[in-house]
């Protein structure tokens, strides 16, 4: 059994660390797909620290929690096996000041894939956006991440901007 | 802290009010020392819009070459930077 629910600002330190580990694993996956700007050494911790003061207000982190199995022991707690993060964004006035729900990250542990957790995590984010009347949604996806591009296309997202970089050296 | 800086914090907060309203936030959600950019309240463009609006309203320009960028991402830091600019 896996339950999807939001991470609280006062979540237990071990739960925060587990989400940070998923965040780092996601960047490891993207590194393998040619990501050009790598995660900083303490990037996951810095990311979470930046979001926590506004978690539930400007940002949400929906987490897939796997229910412990009997073999995990009597004191085992639900374990994060995937997460999706989203933020409220307001565009500049010259572009109409559009309020949008930005899907900033979505990742599922490889061992937990194939059970529709990605869809459930996105649905939880979409519900959070809908509660705030954010009808415009946006996200960025790595150009080489074909699986992710198929996933988002299947959910109705269409390509718009392409981010291009010219690296130093 | 001078009275002027207290007033300037209020001016910064007043300039920030429309943005907070758009995002469904209240003034109480934003502490004086909280980074407006790291927290996601402002992106870099919105920060520049905020500073530009304050510069125009206060009739003074910030010297960006003399200011640490991180310093002007909080209500407190912005008020302090404008207080210095007004005193110069």
gemmi code that builds the backbone of each chain (N, CA, C; Angstrom):
import gemmi

chains = {
    "A": [
        ("UNK", (0.840, -1.197, 0.000), (0.000, 0.000, 0.000), (0.882, 1.256, 0.000)),
        ("UNK", (0.477, 2.206, -0.796), (1.201, 3.484, -0.810), (0.180, 4.623, -0.727)),
        ("UNK", (0.428, 5.520, 0.201), (-0.474, 6.666, 0.404), (0.230, 7.936, -0.095)),
        ("UNK", (-0.513, 8.759, -0.810), (0.045, 10.048, -1.241), (-0.530, 11.147, -0.359)),
        ("UNK", (0.358, 11.872, 0.308), (-0.093, 13.024, 1.104), (1.043, 14.044, 1.209)),
        ("UNK", (0.659, 15.260, 1.554), (1.628, 16.356, 1.549), (2.613, 16.241, 2.709)),
        ("UNK", (3.807, 16.702, 2.457), (4.830, 16.816, 3.508), (4.492, 18.042, 4.353)),
        ("UNK", (4.535, 17.877, 5.670), (4.250, 18.998, 6.568), (5.525, 19.774, 6.870)),
        ("UNK", (5.332, 21.059, 7.215), (6.487, 21.881, 7.593), (7.191, 21.323, 8.829)),
        ("UNK", (6.396, 20.677, 9.715), (6.999, 20.132, 10.938), (7.219, 18.621, 10.830)),
        ("UNK", (7.499, 18.157, 9.605), (7.739, 16.719, 9.387), (8.949, 16.257, 10.196)),
        ("UNK", (8.952, 14.975, 10.494), (10.068, 14.402, 11.261), (11.364, 14.536, 10.459)),
        ("UNK", (12.475, 14.782, 11.146), (13.762, 14.939, 10.425), (14.073, 13.762, 9.504)),
        ("UNK", (13.718, 12.525, 9.935), (14.040, 11.379, 9.069), (13.204, 11.401, 7.789)),
        ("UNK", (11.980, 11.956, 7.870), (11.162, 12.066, 6.655), (11.736, 13.131, 5.722)),
        ("UNK", (12.207, 14.239, 6.305), (12.830, 15.284, 5.483), (14.079, 14.735, 4.798)),
        ("UNK", (14.845, 13.965, 5.562), (16.071, 13.386, 4.977), (15.725, 12.399, 3.858)),
        ("UNK", (14.634, 11.649, 4.024), (14.231, 10.684, 2.997), (13.805, 11.404, 1.715)),
        ("UNK", (13.116, 12.539, 1.869), (12.718, 13.311, 0.681), (13.953, 13.912, 0.019)),
        ("UNK", (14.900, 14.375, 0.841), (16.154, 14.904, 0.290), (16.898, 13.815, -0.494)),
        ("UNK", (16.850, 12.581, 0.026), (17.537, 11.477, -0.665), (16.886, 11.217, -2.025)),
        ("UNK", (15.549, 11.311, -2.074), (14.858, 11.130, -3.358), (15.225, 12.264, -4.319)),
        ("UNK", (15.319, 13.470, -3.779), (15.674, 14.644, -4.593), (17.061, 14.440, -5.213)),
        ("UNK", (18.003, 13.966, -4.377), (19.367, 13.731, -4.865), (19.378, 12.615, -5.915)),
        ("UNK", (18.586, 11.558, -5.662), (18.519, 10.451, -6.628), (17.950, 10.935, -7.965)),
        ("UNK", (16.962, 11.836, -7.895), (16.371, 12.386, -9.122), (17.433, 13.110, -9.947)),
        ("UNK", (18.294, 13.886, -9.252), (19.356, 14.592, -9.972), (20.376, 13.613, -10.534)),
        ("UNK", (20.619, 12.524, -9.805), (21.518, 11.494, -10.320), (20.968, 10.925, -11.620)),
        ("UNK", (19.656, 10.691, -11.643), (18.989, 10.176, -12.845), (19.133, 11.184, -13.995)),
        ("UNK", (18.939, 12.463, -13.678), (19.020, 13.486, -14.728), (20.459, 13.676, -15.205)),
        ("UNK", (21.423, 13.515, -14.279), (22.835, 13.595, -14.689), (23.106, 12.578, -15.795)),
        ("UNK", (22.535, 11.384, -15.639), (22.719, 10.329, -16.630), (22.062, 10.649, -17.959)),
        ("UNK", (21.155, 11.628, -17.945), (20.467, 11.998, -19.187), (21.039, 13.294, -19.776)),
        ("UNK", (22.186, 13.720, -19.230), (22.868, 14.871, -19.827), (22.567, 16.213, -19.203)),
        ("UNK", (22.080, 16.219, -17.947), (21.820, 17.494, -17.276), (23.098, 18.333, -17.253)),
        ("UNK", (23.015, 19.599, -17.611), (24.223, 20.420, -17.730), (24.561, 21.197, -16.467)),
        ("UNK", (23.576, 21.459, -15.611), (23.844, 22.177, -14.360), (23.595, 21.203, -13.206)),
        ("UNK", (24.672, 20.660, -12.611), (24.487, 19.619, -11.589), (24.022, 20.186, -10.257)),
        ("UNK", (23.523, 19.269, -9.438), (23.097, 19.631, -8.081), (24.341, 19.980, -7.257)),
        ("UNK", (24.238, 21.040, -6.442), (25.350, 21.409, -5.556), (25.530, 20.317, -4.498)),
        ("UNK", (26.714, 20.250, -3.856), (26.975, 19.172, -2.880), (25.870, 19.027, -1.829)),
        ("UNK", (25.359, 20.136, -1.280), (24.263, 20.025, -0.314), (22.976, 20.565, -0.936)),
        ("UNK", (22.840, 20.338, -2.227), (21.722, 20.920, -2.964), (20.358, 20.529, -2.433)),
        ("UNK", (20.196, 19.248, -2.081), (18.876, 18.784, -1.622), (18.486, 19.493, -0.327)),
        ("UNK", (19.457, 19.618, 0.580), (19.174, 20.285, 1.853), (18.851, 21.758, 1.647)),
        ("UNK", (19.581, 22.386, 0.739), (19.344, 23.804, 0.466), (17.967, 24.015, -0.165)),
        ("UNK", (17.604, 23.097, -1.054), (16.286, 23.171, -1.713), (15.171, 23.092, -0.677)),
        ("UNK", (15.259, 22.105, 0.191), (14.195, 21.914, 1.189), (14.158, 23.081, 2.177)),
        ("UNK", (15.334, 23.556, 2.570), (15.406, 24.678, 3.508), (14.748, 25.927, 2.918)),
        ("UNK", (14.923, 26.120, 1.607), (14.332, 27.292, 0.953), (12.810, 27.185, 0.890)),
        ("UNK", (12.315, 25.956, 0.716), (10.860, 25.766, 0.558), (10.101, 25.740, 1.876)),
        ("UNK", (10.724, 25.222, 2.918), (9.991, 24.946, 4.164), (9.222, 26.147, 4.740)),
        ("UNK", (9.802, 27.371, 4.760), (9.030, 28.471, 5.362), (7.696, 28.732, 4.668)),
        ("UNK", (7.596, 28.406, 3.396), (6.366, 28.683, 2.643), (5.657, 27.392, 2.216)),
        ("UNK", (6.043, 26.281, 2.837), (5.405, 25.015, 2.472), (3.930, 25.048, 2.868)),
        ("UNK", (3.081, 24.672, 1.937), (1.632, 24.705, 2.176), (1.016, 26.028, 1.772)),
        ("UNK", (1.867, 27.038, 1.555), (1.353, 28.362, 1.158), (1.717, 28.633, -0.300)),
        ("UNK", (3.025, 28.757, -0.547), (3.480, 28.985, -1.922), (3.920, 27.696, -2.597)),
        ("UNK", (4.285, 26.725, -1.798), (4.827, 25.476, -2.335), (4.133, 24.281, -1.695)),
        ("UNK", (4.149, 23.185, -2.410), (3.704, 21.929, -1.796), (4.654, 20.822, -2.234)),
        ("UNK", (4.855, 19.876, -1.348), (5.597, 18.658, -1.704), (4.674, 17.496, -1.375)),
        ("UNK", (4.171, 16.847, -2.412), (3.325, 15.671, -2.225), (4.238, 14.446, -2.213)),
        ("UNK", (4.045, 13.602, -1.222), (4.948, 12.458, -1.058), (4.158, 11.150, -1.119)),
        ("UNK", (4.742, 10.166, -1.810), (4.175, 8.802, -1.827), (4.833, 8.037, -0.687)),
        ("UNK", (4.017, 7.637, 0.294), (4.534, 6.955, 1.488), (4.185, 5.469, 1.389)),
        ("UNK", (5.209, 4.625, 1.348), (4.978, 3.170, 1.301), (4.733, 2.664, 2.713)),
        ("UNK", (3.630, 1.945, 2.885), (3.298, 1.374, 4.191), (4.328, 0.297, 4.549)),
        ("UNK", (4.817, 0.296, 5.788), (5.813, -0.720, 6.163), (5.246, -2.139, 6.052)),
        ("UNK", (6.098, -3.059, 5.697), (5.729, -4.473, 5.640), (6.103, -5.128, 6.972)),
        ("UNK", (5.472, -6.269, 7.299), (5.807, -6.954, 8.566), (7.304, -7.221, 8.703)),
        ("UNK", (7.946, -7.496, 7.571), (9.387, -7.797, 7.613), (10.213, -6.566, 7.991)),
        ("UNK", (9.610, -5.373, 7.886), (10.356, -4.148, 8.208), (10.498, -3.952, 9.717)),
        ("UNK", (9.772, -4.738, 10.498), (9.871, -4.604, 11.955), (8.709, -3.818, 12.526)),
        ("UNK", (8.481, -3.953, 13.840), (7.302, -3.335, 14.468), (7.358, -1.803, 14.534)),
        ("UNK", (8.567, -1.252, 14.535), (8.688, 0.206, 14.679), (8.852, 0.930, 13.346)),
        ("UNK", (8.730, 0.179, 12.253), (8.970, 0.804, 10.946), (7.899, 1.850, 10.644)),
        ("UNK", (8.316, 2.915, 9.992), (7.402, 4.005, 9.643), (7.169, 3.995, 8.132)),
        ("UNK", (6.080, 4.638, 7.678), (5.896, 4.774, 6.223), (7.136, 5.426, 5.607)),
        ("UNK", (7.517, 4.930, 4.449), (8.787, 5.360, 3.833), (8.496, 6.106, 2.525)),
        ("UNK", (9.037, 7.317, 2.349), (8.837, 8.028, 1.085), (9.483, 7.280, -0.084)),
        ("UNK", (8.692, 7.021, -1.129), (9.235, 6.335, -2.312), (9.052, 7.190, -3.581)),
        ("UNK", (8.527, 8.377, -3.413), (8.377, 9.282, -4.555), (7.859, 10.608, -4.056)),
        ("UNK", (8.054, 11.633, -4.855), (7.547, 12.946, -4.450), (7.280, 13.794, -5.683)),
        ("UNK", (6.412, 14.765, -5.493), (6.160, 15.761, -6.538), (6.091, 17.110, -5.840)),
        ("UNK", (6.809, 18.084, -6.381), (6.812, 19.424, -5.781), (6.181, 20.412, -6.749)),
        ("UNK", (5.445, 21.341, -6.184), (4.807, 22.360, -7.017), (4.803, 23.701, -6.316)),
        ("UNK", (4.747, 24.770, -7.103), (4.779, 26.124, -6.555), (3.779, 27.014, -7.273)),
        ("UNK", (3.354, 28.046, -6.553), (2.542, 29.086, -7.175), (3.490, 30.080, -7.827)),
        ("UNK", (3.240, 30.403, -9.066), (4.055, 31.424, -9.740), (3.153, 32.508, -10.292)),
        ("UNK", (3.650, 33.730, -10.265), (2.923, 34.849, -10.873), (3.841, 35.464, -11.920)),
        ("UNK", (3.376, 35.485, -13.154), (4.184, 36.015, -14.248), (4.276, 37.531, -14.188)),
        ("UNK", (5.217, 38.099, -14.955), (5.377, 39.556, -14.951), (4.161, 40.252, -15.567)),
        ("UNK", (3.978, 41.508, -15.182), (2.812, 42.274, -15.646), (2.760, 42.352, -17.164)),
        ("UNK", (3.937, 42.472, -17.806), (3.917, 42.629, -19.269), (3.496, 41.344, -19.985)),
        ("UNK", (3.424, 40.237, -19.249), (2.910, 38.992, -19.837), (1.558, 38.627, -19.225)),
        ("UNK", (0.899, 39.630, -18.700), (-0.461, 39.409, -18.211), (-0.552, 39.008, -16.752)),
        ("UNK", (0.603, 38.890, -16.085), (0.589, 38.532, -14.666), (-0.132, 37.213, -14.392)),
        ("UNK", (0.059, 36.261, -15.291), (-0.659, 34.982, -15.158), (-0.224, 34.236, -13.900)),
        ("UNK", (-1.205, 33.797, -13.135), (-0.927, 32.946, -11.972), (-0.913, 31.499, -12.467)),
        ("UNK", (0.154, 30.803, -12.155), (0.220, 29.421, -12.632), (0.708, 28.481, -11.543)),
        ("UNK", (0.381, 27.236, -11.735), (0.893, 26.176, -10.873), (2.079, 25.556, -11.582)),
        ("UNK", (3.246, 25.662, -10.979), (4.456, 25.121, -11.600), (4.787, 23.773, -10.973)),
        ("UNK", (4.853, 22.760, -11.814), (5.313, 21.446, -11.353), (6.829, 21.523, -11.392)),
        ("UNK", (7.455, 21.635, -10.246), (8.905, 21.847, -10.253), (9.698, 20.533, -10.260)),
        ("UNK", (9.164, 19.496, -9.632), (9.867, 18.208, -9.605), (8.862, 17.073, -9.457)),
        ("UNK", (9.175, 15.944, -10.055), (8.402, 14.722, -9.801), (9.359, 13.553, -9.984)),
        ("UNK", (9.410, 12.691, -8.995), (10.343, 11.551, -9.067), (9.790, 10.379, -8.276)),
        ("UNK", (9.937, 9.197, -8.839), (9.526, 7.966, -8.158), (10.737, 7.028, -8.117)),
        ("UNK", (10.988, 6.479, -6.945), (12.086, 5.516, -6.785), (11.918, 4.396, -7.829)),
        ("UNK", (13.004, 4.036, -8.520), (12.881, 2.994, -9.567), (12.187, 1.730, -9.066)),
        ("UNK", (12.423, 1.340, -7.801), (11.823, 0.102, -7.273), (10.311, 0.223, -7.091)),
        ("UNK", (9.797, 1.447, -7.084), (8.358, 1.658, -6.853), (7.626, 2.046, -8.140)),
        ("UNK", (8.325, 1.981, -9.270), (7.694, 2.413, -10.527), (6.773, 1.320, -11.083)),
        ("UNK", (5.913, 1.725, -11.992), (5.031, 0.760, -12.655), (3.707, 0.574, -11.953)),
        ("UNK", (3.475, 1.318, -10.885), (2.214, 1.175, -10.141), (1.363, 2.441, -10.223)),
        ("UNK", (1.724, 3.337, -11.123), (0.923, 4.550, -11.299), (1.177, 5.635, -10.262)),
        ("UNK", (2.299, 5.515, -9.544), (2.570, 6.521, -8.498), (2.819, 7.908, -9.091)),
        ("UNK", (3.465, 7.955, -10.259), (3.716, 9.246, -10.908), (2.405, 9.967, -11.182)),
        ("UNK", (1.438, 9.231, -11.704), (0.129, 9.838, -11.971), (-0.537, 10.299, -10.677)),
        ("UNK", (-0.461, 9.464, -9.656), (-1.102, 9.832, -8.381), (-0.451, 11.070, -7.772)),
        ("UNK", (0.872, 11.155, -7.887), (1.564, 12.329, -7.357), (1.171, 13.587, -8.136)),
        ("UNK", (1.085, 13.438, -9.465), (0.677, 14.601, -10.256), (-0.764, 15.002, -9.910)),
        ("UNK", (-1.643, 13.999, -9.760), (-3.045, 14.308, -9.425), (-3.130, 15.061, -8.093)),
        ("UNK", (-2.283, 14.685, -7.140), (-2.281, 15.383, -5.843), (-1.835, 16.836, -6.024)),
        ("UNK", (-0.819, 17.030, -6.876), (-0.367, 18.400, -7.159), (-1.464, 19.188, -7.859)),
        ("UNK", (-2.086, 18.554, -8.863), (-3.132, 19.237, -9.640), (-4.291, 19.631, -8.727)),
        ("UNK", (-4.606, 18.783, -7.762), (-5.694, 19.100, -6.823), (-5.304, 20.304, -5.967)),
        ("UNK", (-4.035, 20.346, -5.553), (-3.537, 21.486, -4.747), (-3.620, 22.768, -5.570)),
        ("UNK", (-3.260, 22.680, -6.842), (-3.360, 23.859, -7.723), (-4.821, 24.272, -7.883)),
        ("UNK", (-5.691, 23.278, -8.105), (-7.113, 23.581, -8.348), (-7.734, 24.261, -7.130)),
        ("UNK", (-7.346, 23.831, -5.933), (-7.871, 24.467, -4.709), (-7.518, 25.947, -4.669)),
        ("UNK", (-6.446, 26.308, -5.358), (-5.996, 27.716, -5.376), (-6.344, 28.416, -6.688)),
        ("UNK", (-7.228, 27.776, -7.444), (-7.720, 28.330, -8.704), (-6.584, 28.607, -9.694)),
        ("UNK", (-5.575, 27.751, -9.695), (-4.452, 27.884, -10.631), (-4.747, 26.964, -11.821)),
        ("UNK", (-5.336, 27.540, -12.856), (-5.757, 26.715, -13.995), (-4.657, 26.563, -15.033)),
        ("UNK", (-3.691, 27.458, -15.001), (-2.556, 27.394, -15.923), (-1.444, 26.600, -15.223)),
        ("UNK", (-0.965, 25.559, -15.868), (0.116, 24.764, -15.271), (1.322, 24.756, -16.200)),
        ("UNK", (2.519, 24.684, -15.610), (3.734, 24.660, -16.429), (4.803, 23.814, -15.755)),
        ("UNK", (5.718, 23.358, -16.552), (6.844, 22.579, -16.009), (7.977, 22.589, -17.016)),
        ("UNK", (9.160, 22.200, -16.549), (10.308, 22.025, -17.436), (10.701, 20.558, -17.401)),
        ("UNK", (11.116, 20.058, -18.538), (11.540, 18.665, -18.602), (12.845, 18.604, -19.383)),
        ("UNK", (13.717, 17.701, -18.949), (15.008, 17.565, -19.622), (14.767, 17.095, -21.069)),
        ("UNK", (15.433, 17.759, -21.998), (15.228, 17.449, -23.421), (15.408, 15.956, -23.709)),
        ("UNK", (16.441, 15.361, -23.075), (16.737, 13.945, -23.364), (15.880, 12.963, -22.575)),
        ("UNK", (15.017, 13.459, -21.710), (14.215, 12.551, -20.884), (12.935, 12.185, -21.634)),
        ("UNK", (13.095, 11.231, -22.558), (11.977, 10.842, -23.435), (10.797, 10.296, -22.637)),
        ("UNK", (11.101, 9.501, -21.601), (10.010, 8.899, -20.806), (9.192, 9.992, -20.115)),
        ("UNK", (9.909, 10.991, -19.584), (9.203, 12.081, -18.905), (8.391, 12.903, -19.900)),
        ("UNK", (8.962, 13.114, -21.071), (8.225, 13.897, -22.073), (6.953, 13.166, -22.490)),
        ("UNK", (7.019, 11.842, -22.634), (5.806, 11.060, -22.972), (4.795, 11.160, -21.833)),
        ("UNK", (5.306, 11.056, -20.592), (4.436, 11.117, -19.406), (3.654, 12.429, -19.395)),
        ("UNK", (4.383, 13.542, -19.552), (3.711, 14.845, -19.455), (2.801, 15.104, -20.655)),
        ("UNK", (3.224, 14.605, -21.827), (2.368, 14.764, -23.007), (1.049, 14.026, -22.796)),
        ("UNK", (1.145, 12.846, -22.182), (-0.080, 12.048, -21.955), (-1.028, 12.761, -20.995)),
        ("UNK", (-0.488, 13.693, -20.209), (-1.318, 14.426, -19.252), (-1.795, 15.769, -19.820)),
        ("UNK", (-1.509, 15.989, -21.107), (-2.040, 17.186, -21.756), (-1.082, 18.350, -21.853)),
        ("UNK", (0.152, 18.173, -21.388), (1.139, 19.262, -21.504), (1.702, 19.280, -22.934)),
        ("UNK", (1.965, 20.473, -23.441), (2.544, 20.600, -24.781), (3.825, 21.427, -24.690)),
        ("UNK", (4.811, 21.138, -25.565), (6.066, 21.908, -25.527), (5.841, 23.370, -25.860)),
        ("UNK", (6.602, 24.228, -25.173), (6.534, 25.658, -25.456), (7.970, 26.167, -25.601)),
        ("UNK", (8.585, 26.615, -24.501), (9.966, 27.100, -24.584), (10.970, 25.953, -24.604)),
        ("UNK", (12.100, 26.188, -25.226), (13.235, 25.279, -25.129), (14.368, 26.077, -24.492)),
        ("UNK", (14.868, 25.609, -23.333), (15.957, 26.308, -22.645), (17.274, 25.906, -23.306)),
        ("UNK", (18.072, 26.886, -23.732), (19.358, 26.597, -24.368), (20.471, 27.196, -23.508)),
        ("UNK", (21.615, 26.521, -23.442), (22.738, 27.007, -22.637), (24.000, 27.050, -23.468)),
        ("UNK", (24.837, 27.988, -23.129), (26.203, 28.014, -23.661), (27.097, 27.991, -22.447)),
        ("UNK", (27.749, 26.869, -22.232), (28.514, 26.674, -21.010), (29.890, 27.334, -21.136)),
        ("UNK", (30.477, 27.762, -19.998), (31.816, 28.370, -20.062), (32.871, 27.346, -20.484)),
        ("UNK", (33.954, 27.839, -21.064), (35.047, 26.957, -21.437), (34.960, 26.437, -22.846)),
    ],
    "B": [
        ("UNK", (18.397, 50.815, 15.087), (17.654, 51.028, 13.836), (16.949, 52.390, 13.890)),
        ("UNK", (17.114, 53.194, 12.875), (16.509, 54.527, 12.868), (15.018, 54.437, 12.549)),
        ("UNK", (14.295, 55.484, 12.920), (12.867, 55.548, 12.625), (12.642, 55.497, 11.123)),
        ("UNK", (13.577, 56.123, 10.415), (13.501, 56.133, 8.962), (13.462, 54.717, 8.387)),
        ("UNK", (14.253, 53.842, 8.991), (14.300, 52.474, 8.480), (12.991, 51.739, 8.777)),
        ("UNK", (12.392, 52.053, 9.922), (11.090, 51.464, 10.244), (10.062, 51.891, 9.197)),
        ("UNK", (10.070, 53.167, 8.872), (9.148, 53.692, 7.859), (9.416, 53.030, 6.513)),
        ("UNK", (10.696, 52.840, 6.215), (11.045, 52.238, 4.930), (10.612, 50.776, 4.852)),
        ("UNK", (10.660, 50.080, 5.966), (10.152, 48.700, 5.961), (8.666, 48.703, 5.615)),
        ("UNK", (7.958, 49.684, 6.154), (6.520, 49.787, 5.846), (6.319, 50.101, 4.368)),
        ("UNK", (7.201, 50.945, 3.809), (7.090, 51.270, 2.380), (7.366, 50.026, 1.525)),
        ("UNK", (8.375, 49.258, 1.934), (8.690, 48.024, 1.191), (7.499, 47.071, 1.266)),
        ("UNK", (6.936, 46.943, 2.450), (5.790, 46.034, 2.625), (4.577, 46.504, 1.821)),
        ("UNK", (4.391, 47.813, 1.763), (3.261, 48.347, 0.982), (3.466, 48.033, -0.500)),
        ("UNK", (4.728, 48.150, -0.958), (5.025, 47.857, -2.370), (4.869, 46.370, -2.670)),
        ("UNK", (5.103, 45.576, -1.648), (5.027, 44.124, -1.804), (3.580, 43.614, -1.734)),
        ("UNK", (2.688, 44.410, -1.174), (1.322, 43.963, -0.877), (0.573, 43.372, -2.082)),
        ("UNK", (0.616, 44.031, -3.259), (-0.126, 43.446, -4.393), (0.379, 42.052, -4.766)),
        ("UNK", (1.703, 41.878, -4.697), (2.293, 40.575, -5.027), (1.812, 39.503, -4.027)),
        ("UNK", (1.825, 39.859, -2.754), (1.380, 38.916, -1.725), (-0.087, 38.545, -1.955)),
        ("UNK", (-0.889, 39.547, -2.301), (-2.315, 39.281, -2.528), (-2.503, 38.328, -3.705)),
        ("UNK", (-1.710, 38.535, -4.766), (-1.810, 37.656, -5.939), (-1.476, 36.219, -5.584)),
        ("UNK", (-0.592, 36.059, -4.600), (-0.137, 34.719, -4.241), (-0.931, 34.122, -3.089)),
        ("UNK", (-1.914, 34.844, -2.609), (-2.732, 34.335, -1.509), (-2.012, 34.372, -0.177)),
        ("UNK", (-1.037, 35.277, -0.054), (-0.271, 35.389, 1.188), (-0.663, 36.658, 1.943)),
        ("UNK", (-0.329, 36.686, 3.219), (-0.549, 37.893, 4.020), (0.811, 38.430, 4.456)),
        ("UNK", (0.824, 39.661, 4.969), (2.079, 40.241, 5.455), (2.679, 39.372, 6.558)),
        ("UNK", (1.815, 38.734, 7.336), (2.303, 37.903, 8.445), (3.101, 36.692, 7.955)),
        ("UNK", (2.872, 36.290, 6.696), (3.606, 35.139, 6.154), (5.064, 35.480, 5.858)),
        ("UNK", (5.346, 36.767, 5.746), (6.689, 37.183, 5.321), (7.403, 37.893, 6.467)),
        ("UNK", (8.411, 37.268, 6.996), (9.208, 37.893, 8.049), (10.141, 38.939, 7.454)),
        ("UNK", (10.562, 39.900, 8.270), (11.450, 40.959, 7.777), (12.770, 40.411, 7.231)),
        ("UNK", (13.234, 39.305, 7.819), (14.530, 38.770, 7.410), (14.434, 37.604, 6.443)),
        ("UNK", (13.226, 37.269, 5.996), (13.053, 36.113, 5.100), (13.441, 36.479, 3.664)),
        ("UNK", (14.193, 35.603, 3.033), (14.570, 35.864, 1.644), (13.335, 35.771, 0.752)),
        ("UNK", (13.046, 36.848, 0.062), (11.868, 36.878, -0.814), (12.095, 36.055, -2.076)),
        ("UNK", (13.352, 35.890, -2.446), (13.643, 35.124, -3.660), (13.774, 33.628, -3.364)),
        ("UNK", (14.516, 33.288, -2.311), (14.673, 31.867, -1.970), (13.325, 31.233, -1.625)),
        ("UNK", (12.465, 32.003, -0.986), (11.169, 31.455, -0.571), (10.188, 31.340, -1.727)),
        ("UNK", (10.496, 31.995, -2.852), (9.609, 31.914, -4.009), (8.574, 33.028, -4.082)),
        ("UNK", (8.623, 33.970, -3.146), (7.666, 35.093, -3.193), (7.941, 35.947, -4.438)),
        ("UNK", (9.214, 36.182, -4.713), (9.607, 36.968, -5.884), (10.604, 36.182, -6.727)),
        ("UNK", (10.461, 36.268, -8.049), (11.557, 35.795, -8.889), (12.448, 37.018, -9.158)),
        ("UNK", (13.533, 36.824, -9.873), (14.486, 37.926, -10.034), (13.846, 39.113, -10.757)),
        ("UNK", (12.974, 38.829, -11.716), (12.326, 39.920, -12.452), (11.403, 40.713, -11.525)),
        ("UNK", (10.624, 39.979, -10.724), (9.686, 40.646, -9.813), (10.438, 41.462, -8.760)),
        ("UNK", (11.614, 40.967, -8.344), (12.426, 41.724, -7.380), (12.878, 43.046, -8.004)),
        ("UNK", (13.305, 42.967, -9.251), (13.748, 44.192, -9.928), (12.578, 45.165, -10.119)),
        ("UNK", (11.403, 44.620, -10.397), (10.206, 45.479, -10.522), (9.919, 46.172, -9.190)),
        ("UNK", (10.036, 45.402, -8.104), (9.778, 45.952, -6.767), (10.778, 47.069, -6.462)),
        ("UNK", (12.065, 46.794, -6.714), (13.101, 47.789, -6.435), (12.901, 49.017, -7.323)),
        ("UNK", (12.596, 48.804, -8.589), (12.373, 49.923, -9.515), (11.221, 50.808, -9.048)),
        ("UNK", (10.157, 50.164, -8.586), (8.999, 50.922, -8.098), (9.347, 51.733, -6.858)),
        ("UNK", (10.137, 51.139, -5.971), (10.547, 51.845, -4.746), (11.497, 53.000, -5.080)),
        ("UNK", (12.407, 52.761, -6.023), (13.333, 53.823, -6.422), (12.556, 55.032, -6.947)),
        ("UNK", (11.556, 54.721, -7.753), (10.753, 55.805, -8.339), (9.963, 56.537, -7.244)),
        ("UNK", (9.365, 55.773, -6.354), (8.533, 56.370, -5.303), (9.362, 57.192, -4.324)),
        ("UNK", (10.604, 56.726, -4.055), (11.435, 57.395, -3.055), (12.385, 58.417, -3.676)),
        ("UNK", (12.449, 58.420, -5.008), (13.306, 59.389, -5.685), (14.782, 59.157, -5.443)),
        ("UNK", (15.183, 57.909, -5.334), (16.592, 57.595, -5.091), (16.923, 56.285, -5.813)),
        ("UNK", (18.184, 56.114, -6.222), (18.586, 54.878, -6.888), (19.575, 54.115, -6.021)),
        ("UNK", (19.449, 52.811, -6.016), (20.402, 51.980, -5.267), (21.662, 51.808, -6.106)),
        ("UNK", (22.794, 51.763, -5.420), (24.065, 51.530, -6.107), (24.337, 50.027, -6.081)),
        ("UNK", (23.936, 49.343, -7.155), (24.035, 47.877, -7.177), (25.478, 47.374, -7.128)),
        ("UNK", (26.419, 48.198, -7.528), (27.820, 47.753, -7.490), (28.342, 47.714, -6.059)),
        ("UNK", (27.689, 48.456, -5.178), (28.171, 48.523, -3.791), (27.324, 47.655, -2.845)),
        ("UNK", (26.341, 46.960, -3.388), (25.428, 46.186, -2.526), (25.573, 44.695, -2.808)),
        ("UNK", (25.681, 43.916, -1.737), (25.676, 42.460, -1.884), (24.286, 42.055, -2.376)),
        ("UNK", (24.183, 41.314, -3.491), (22.855, 40.972, -4.030), (21.929, 40.316, -3.001)),
        ("UNK", (22.488, 39.432, -2.158), (21.654, 38.724, -1.174), (21.025, 39.683, -0.160)),
        ("UNK", (21.709, 40.819, 0.042), (21.248, 41.763, 1.061), (19.897, 42.376, 0.691)),
        ("UNK", (19.647, 42.519, -0.598), (18.411, 43.210, -0.988), (17.309, 42.228, -1.394)),
        ("UNK", (17.334, 41.047, -0.779), (16.264, 40.088, -1.062), (15.332, 39.940, 0.139)),
        ("UNK", (15.519, 40.752, 1.168), (14.630, 40.708, 2.338), (14.025, 42.094, 2.555)),
        ("UNK", (12.909, 42.147, 3.268), (12.273, 43.432, 3.597), (13.257, 44.288, 4.381)),
        ("UNK", (13.904, 43.644, 5.367), (14.865, 44.349, 6.219), (16.037, 44.890, 5.396)),
        ("UNK", (16.575, 44.054, 4.509), (17.725, 44.441, 3.705), (17.385, 45.553, 2.721)),
        ("UNK", (16.202, 45.459, 2.119), (15.788, 46.491, 1.176), (15.624, 47.832, 1.892)),
        ("UNK", (14.988, 47.796, 3.070), (14.774, 49.031, 3.838), (16.114, 49.643, 4.212)),
        ("UNK", (17.045, 48.800, 4.627), (18.363, 49.280, 5.029), (19.107, 49.876, 3.830)),
        ("UNK", (19.016, 49.209, 2.675), (19.703, 49.706, 1.477), (19.124, 51.057, 1.049)),
        ("UNK", (17.807, 51.188, 1.118), (17.192, 52.464, 0.746), (17.509, 53.549, 1.788)),
        ("UNK", (17.591, 53.165, 3.052), (17.942, 54.149, 4.089), (19.339, 54.703, 3.814)),
        ("UNK", (20.261, 53.804, 3.451), (21.635, 54.236, 3.148), (21.663, 55.136, 1.921)),
        ("UNK", (20.895, 54.738, 0.906), (20.881, 55.528, -0.333), (20.307, 56.920, -0.069)),
        ("UNK", (19.290, 56.985, 0.777), (18.669, 58.287, 1.079), (19.588, 59.161, 1.924)),
        ("UNK", (20.429, 58.506, 2.736), (21.318, 59.264, 3.622), (22.573, 59.739, 2.898)),
        ("UNK", (22.878, 59.110, 1.760), (24.130, 59.422, 1.041), (24.088, 60.817, 0.415)),
    ],
}
model = gemmi.Model(1)
for chain_id, residues in chains.items():
    chain = gemmi.Chain(chain_id)
    for i, (resn, *xyz) in enumerate(residues, 1):
        res = gemmi.Residue()
        res.name, res.seqid = resn, gemmi.SeqId(i, " ")
        for name, pos in zip(("N", "CA", "C"), xyz):
            atom = gemmi.Atom()
            atom.name, atom.element = name, gemmi.Element(name[0])
            atom.pos, atom.b_iso = gemmi.Position(*pos), 0.0
            res.add_atom(atom)
        chain.add_residue(res)
    model.add_chain(chain)
structure = gemmi.Structure()
structure.add_model(model)
structure.setup_entities()
